């Protein structure tokens, strides 16, 4: 298939591009480089041995999106593009609602107009809110989220369900990600957050490489085995493989829409991640335990049974793999993509 990947220069998008091409698909990328670096594209060309067509614009732009579909043959879309920082979404909610919803509307309308009805959408475990029993299962209702970012995901899930309910020629896969970490095993692409990382793994990696002095652990008085929060960390390569599997499944399915959790099914604590990273990098990770971060849940992980059974997909990478690959990326690119010459 010829797959349009919105946000294809981003962290999860770029890893998915590599796997799509390895699986025999053709890829077209659209990215506004709001949170990604143009240097990614050259690295993707090198990694895949092919020149990937690239459109540099924001898919909220309806005219440009329409023009893209009018001039490129597109069989399916994987929609990653969007704003994703939970804390920032509290500060600028209108930007989050506008960007994440409008980009989806713009794509859906252009797709429909051009007879393309196959879509994989990036959702998040945040849609389970703070009441769902652990492990999280796809059928849980009602969806809810504690941040504007999370609520954009809930809203888009509802939009997609309502559309697919009445326009039954759609084939939509909704993927709820747990905590994506890690990098391509080559160390050439990885996560390159702007400014101070909000997430645990990139922060630890920047401490290990000497860019930050120490980690702050947000609370060790949670009702968990070691008192620190537990999350379901999933290697970005497993996540990328989940997209390829979901795409193959939806095109051969009678369901207009289906949702899958992409997680490992196990929880790992903050302290366990710190220890695993020390093992992988051979570097000490100094840390202070500080107060809890507002909005953090003590512990959650996926029930990944549905994805295992229906997609024939399993997460195969361990937390040690995740740390080793993050470290390879970070140590080869201490300043992220800024170390490279833009192509
Ligand atoms: N965390 C931490 N220090 C940091 C960043 C994160 O202790 O600098 C903790 C956070 O409280 C949570 C876990 O690491 O328990 C994962 O946080 P992250 O932001 O990576 O993902 P979340 O699950 O919150 O989306």
Boltz pocket constraint, residues with backbone or C-beta under 6 A from the ligand:
constraints:
  - pocket:
      binder: B
      contacts: [[A, 179], [A, 197], [A, 198], [A, 199], [A, 200], [A, 201], [A, 203], [A, 215], [A, 216], [A, 217], [A, 218], [A, 219], [A, 228], [A, 229], [A, 230], [A, 231], [A, 270], [A, 293], [A, 296], [A, 297], [A, 298]]
      max_distance: 6.0
